[in-house]
Amino acid sequence: MVQLTGHNLHYSYTPDRMILKDISFRFKSGEIVSILGPNGAGKTTFLNCLANLVPLDKGEIFIDDKNIKKIPPREVAKVIGYVPQIIVPSFDFSVLEYVVTGCAPHMGTLSRPKQEHYDIAMDAIKRMGIEKLTNRSYSQISGGERQQVSIARALAQRPSFILMDEPTAHLDYGNQIKVLKTVRSLKEEGYGVILTTHNPDHALLLQDQVAILDRSGVLSTGLSTDVLNERDLTELYGTELKLFYEERLNRDVCAAPQFTI
Amino acid sequence: MPSQKSYRLIMLFLTVALAATSVIALCVGRYSINPAEAFGAVGSYLGKLLNATGEKPTAMENVVFVLRIPRILGAIVIGAALSLSGAVYQSVFKNPLVSPDILGVSSGASVGAATAILLGGSLLSMQILAFVVGLAAVLLSTAIPKLLKNNSNLMLVLSGTIVGGFMCSVLGVLKFIAEEDTELSSIIYWQMGSVQSVKMDTLLYVAPIFLAGAVILILLSWQLNILSFGENEAKTLGVNLKMLRGITIVISSMLTASAVSISGTIGWIGLIIPHLGRLTVGSDNTKMIPCAMLMGGLFLLVMDTIARTVTSLEVPLSILTGLIGAPIYAWLLWKQKARVM
C-alpha cells in the first residue's frame, strides 16, 4: 500500500483569495477519494497540487515517507497518474500512439517505445474494453471514448494513484455511470483513485472516502456515510438538497427537491 | 495511420526520388550535360584530387564540383533543416500553424545580414552575423518570459512577436539608411533567399551544426509527441518540461539560424512540409520528422532547380516557395478540412 499525505498545505491565487487553507490529509492506494466542492472552491487546483503541477505556497506532500519535491518528476510519474478533464489534441495521434505515452516514466529520455511497451499499452486498452478504438484517430472519437482512452493511458503508466479531474464532466448519464463503475473496479484492483466531481450523488454511489473543499479553503475528509449529511450539503452548494435512503437503489441518494416557484 | 511497412515504402520512395532529382539537378542548367558526363566529371575530378597530379580541372568538372554539387547539397540540407525545425516548433507549441520564425530567428538573421551588408563585410561575415543575431533574437524571446516569471507557451509566443516586430523595425531602419542601388537591393535580394552562393566550405562550416542538431532532435522525437499534448500532460508523464523545451527550441533555432545564414530567408518550407509529412505518415514524430526532412530536402532541391533553369535570370527562392507553397498549403487544408478545428 502506498500513502499520499499532505501536511498543512496552503495555496492562494492572490492574498485575499485562499484556495487551500492549512489542509492536511492521508490518502491510501486501494481507496477512492471523491473531492466535492462548489464551483470555484479549487477542486481542480487541489488535484493539480497533488499532481505536483502547481507549486504550493506552504506545506508538504509526501509519497510514503518521501517529500514529493525531492523526488525526480519521472519517479513521481511512476506513482501518480493523471487523467485530465478534456484534451483537445493539436495533432492527430492514433489511440495506441497516445496510450503508449503512458509508458514514458518507465523509459529513458532518448528511447522510443518498444514491443514490450506496446504490449503494456494494449493490455491497458483491453482492460478498458476499447480494443476497437486501437487504431482510430484520437481526434475523431467521442468524449466518452476519449475519457476511456485517457484512463487507459494512466493504466499504462502503472501508478499507485490515478487522479481524475471531473471524469464525468463531459459525458452523458450512461457514460458517467460507466466511468464510475470503472473507478470502482480500479479500486478493487488496488489503485487509489482521487477524483473531483460536481455531483455529490457520485460520491454516494462510490461509497468510499469523501473530501469536501469549501469556499474558505477548508478540507474535511472521511467516509461518505460519516461526512455527508443534508445540512452540510445544502450549505456547501447553497441550495436545498435531500439525502435519503432509497430502497430500490439500495443506497443513499442525494437529490434536489421539487421547485417551489 | 500507415503501418510500419508502408512507412518504410514511403521513406524508400522519397530517398529514391531525392537521388533521382539530384542527378537531374546535376545535369540541367545553363551548361547542360548528360548523366554519364556528370558522373565521369565526378570520377575524374576526384581522381585528380586524390592523385594530386596538379592537373587543372576542366570547365565541366568545375561546373559540377564548384557550382552544382555544393548547391544541390545546400538545397537538400537547408530544406531538411527548415522542415525539421518547423516540425519541432509545431510540436513544442502544440500548434500546426507555427513556423520557426515565431521566436524571431529569421527577422534577427535579416538584421544581422543587413548590418554586414551596410558595413561592407564579406559573404562570410554576413553569414556569421546572420547566425549570431538570429540566435540572439531567439534567446531574447526566451529570456522575456523568464524575467516575467511566466513559463507558459503563450507568453513565449507573445515575446517572440515582440522581438520579431522589433527586429523588423530595426531592419526597416537599416533599409532606410542603405544605399538604394547597391546595399538596399542586396538586402532585399538576401531576404528573398537563394542557395546560389553556397560553396563547399560554407557547407563544411554548418555541417557539424546540422548533423549534431538533427541527431539530437531525432533522438528526442518521441518525447516531442508527449510535449505536443500540452504542458500539464507532459509533466504528469514525468517529462522534464523546462529542459526538453529549452533544448529543442535552442537546437531547432540553431538549425534555422544556420540555414538562414547561408541562404537568406526562405519562406513556407518550415510551415508546409511538416503538414505534408503528417498527412503522409501521421503525427507520430518518430516517423514524421525523418519523413519531413526528406520531403523538405526534395522540395527545396526541386524549387532551386526550377529557380536556376526556368529563366535566364535566377528566380529568388522565396518567390517560388510562396507561389508553389501557398497553393500546396491550401490543398493540404482542403484535404484535411474536416479535422481543422
Interface residues (C-beta under 8 A of the other chain):
Chain A: N48 A51 N52 L53 P72 P73 R74 E75 V76 A77 K78 I80 G81 Y82 P84 I87 V88 P89 S90 F91 D92 F93 S94 E97 Y98 T101 G102 A104 P105 T109 L110 S111 R112 P113 N135 S137 S139 Q140 Q157
Chain B: M1 Q90 S91 K94 N95 P96 L219 L220 S221 W222 Q223 N225 I226 S228 F229 G230 N232 E233 K235 T236 L237 G238 V239 N240 L244 R278 G282 S283 D284 T286 R339 M341
